Amino acid sequence: MTNYLQDEEDRINDRLTRSKRNSVKLGNAKTHLYTVALDDEQFLQVAKKAAIRNVTFNQMVNMTLLKNLKDDEQFENSSQLLNEG
């Protein structure tokens, strides 16, 4: 006779095992605290962009900060040719 409860438990365990294998493990997240001052116009622009992307205001601020930090890193790491006359 078949044990249906055991079969169901086995299927659940298989699903959990597969999802653990396929999951992405990220490194330790670093947390930083920033104080950002925005005037009313800047706040409105960021809020509109957040609404368009369907994210929260805080998420949009974080995305903007990360993008600008990455751009700064690329600028600092790029070699520059300086011609002096």
Phi, psi and omega in degrees: 000142185276139178262097185294325179296317179295321178298317180295319177298320178297318179296319179296316179297320177298316179298316180296318180296317179295320181291328178291323179292324184271354183284155180259128178257123180264157178293177179297127180286136177262136180249133178231152178246123179236145172251121184241127177256122179238137172279177185299320181293317178296318178301315180297319179297315180293320180296320178294317178297322179295319179295320179296319181275357179060046176233168178284165178300315181298319178297321180294319177298315179298317179298319180294316179298315181297318180298315181292324177295319178294320178298319179296320179297318180295322180294319180291327183274347181280144178278146182236143177259119180250119176259120178253136184245000000 
